[in-house]
């Protein structure tokens, strides 16, 4: 039960952190607008759910890679958290679809918005894992300010310690 509450708390804190800054809101808006490019894939609600599940699986893969790099590989915990995350995200998407269907079956804005937020949250998590695996990745360096707290959460250390670690890695070059 502790794992469920940890995952749920992480979900809520990641979403609130994501929507609290302009960069996070901009990324969500870009993904939201990009969701109109998926119309050719069929039902947009199913497509959005598939994209969210894909983002969670990609996060799981990068999480396993970063765990192996840190030598803290615990596959059962990673899979447990992933399953819990999929249940939470699936519930959010199902509630969005139910609300849309109760209002008008042609409206898909809420599903698109929910999927956009969830996908961007998972993308930030993936970038945090990539930063742990390959700290000198050029794209990740551009997002350093945003990813410091994500890396600190993943490593279980403070943001200041992450900053010092990052500076040590860059000074060794």
N, C-alpha and C positions, 0 to 999 in steps of 0.2 A: 504494500500500500504506500510505502514511503516513496518508491520509484514513481508511482502514479502522481503523487502530489508534487514531486520534484519536476517531472515532465510538464505537468499542468502549470506550475509556477513559472518554469522556464518559458513556456509558450506565452503566458500573459506578459512576462517581463520583456521578452523579445519583441512582441507586437507593440507594447507601449513605447519601448525604446526606438523601434523602427519609425513609428508615427510621430515621435517627438522632435524629429529634426527634418529640415528641408530636403536633405539628400534622400532620406528614406521615403518621404512622401513623393518626391519626384520619381524615384524608381518604381514605386507602386503605380503612379500615374502612367508611366511608360509601359509597364506590363499590362495595365488595364486597357490602354489604347491598343496595344499589340494583340489583345485577345480578339479583336475583330478580324485579325488575319487567320484565325483558326476556324472561321465559319465553314470552310470547305471540308472540315473533318467530321461534320455531323452535328449532333445535339451538343450545344455549347456547354451545358451543365456537365455532361459526361466527359467532354473534352477537358474542361477546367479541372474536374476531379482527377482525370488521368495525368494532367500536367502537375498537379499538386503531389500525387503519389510518386511521379517520376522525380520530382525535386527531393522528396523525402528519401527515396532510394539512393539518389546521388549523394545526399548528405550522409547516409549510412556507409556508403563505399568510402568516401573521403574520411569519415570518422574512424573506420577500421584502419585506414592507411596511417592517419595521424596517431592513433593509439599504438600501432606497431612501432612507429618512429619514436614515440615516447617510452616504449617498452612497458606500457600499461594496457596490454591487450586483453580485453574482457569481452569476448564476442557475445556472451549470453546477456550481459547488461545492455550492449549496443542494440541487439535485436529486440530486447524487451522494451527499451525506450522507443525504438522505431515503431513497434506495434502499437504502443500507447499513443504515440504521436499520430499515427495513421487513424486511430479511433477518434482522437480529438479533432483532427483536421476533417475527417469524414463527417463527423457530427456537425461541424461548422458548415460544411458544404451542403449537407442534407437540410439543415435548418434554413439556409439561404434559399435552397430550391423550394422548400415547403412554403416559405413566405412568398416567394415569387409566384408559385402556382396558385396560392390562395388569392392573390391580388389579380393576376392576369397571367395566363400560361405563356404568353409571348415575351414577357419581360425577363431579361437575363442579367440585368445590371448588378444585382446583389451577388449572384454567383461569380460574376467576373471580378467584382471588387474583392470579395472574400478570397478568391483564388489568387488575385494579384498580391494581396498582402501576405498570404501564406507562402507563395513562391518567392517573394523578395526576402522574407524572413529566413527561409531555407537557403537561399542564395548567400546571404550574409554568413550563415553558419558554415556553408561550404567554403567560402572565402577564408573564414577563420581557420578551418582545417588545412587549407592549402598554404596559408601563411605559416602554420606550424611545420608542415612538411617541407616547404621550399620558401624560406623567408625572403629570398631575393627575387621572387617573381615580380616582374615589372608592373603588371596590372594591379597586383595586390598592394604594392608600395603606394600607389595613388590613393588607395582607400585606407591607409594606415590609421588615420585618426578614428575612423568609424570602427575598425576591426580590433583596436586595442582591448576594449572591454570584452569583446567576444572571445579573444584569445585568453584573456585573464580568466574568464569563466571556465574555459575548456581545460586550462592548465591548473586551475585551483589556486591561483596566486593573485596578487594585487596588480592593478594597472601600472603602478610605478615599477614593480618588478618586471613586468612585461616590457616596459619602455627601456629599462636598463639592459635586459636581455637582448632586445632588438638593437640597441646601440652597440653592444659588444659584438654582435654578429656583423654589423656594418663596419665597425672599426677593424675587424680582423681581415677585411678585404685588402 
